[in-house]
Amino acid sequence: MTLDHIREYCLKKKFVTEEFPFDEETLVFKVMGKMFLLTNLNPPLSINIKCDPETAIDLRERYAAVLPGYHMNKKHWNTVEIDGTISPKLIFQWIDDSYELVVQSLPKVKREKM
């Protein structure tokens, strides 16, 4: 899995934008202005994704490549090292989960536009 795969997958989702709000090496994907995925442009590739707190802990216990969110609220964010040990299908599922968590946290007015 490459950065291009992740980028293409994220940009196919409704109301997703990409930007560099922090620095020139951290690409952030947002849905209606709220972050749901961050990734680095320089190797090694990893992503930060939002998780339900219980799920976040469970994934860290089950997968060596899943760590507490780097520079994020570790209760709600995981860092996933894209090193080939986790299937792309599962990573895409986690991206979907992150997107949905953020969408559900949006104000009702914004959700209704989706």
Secondary structure, DSSP 8 states (H G I E B T S, - for coil): --HHHHHHHHHTSTTEEEE-SS-SSEEEEEETTEEEEEEESSSS-EEEEE--HHHHHHHHHH-TTEEE-TTS-TTTEEEEE-SSSS-HHHHHHHHHHHHHHHHHHS-HHHHHH-
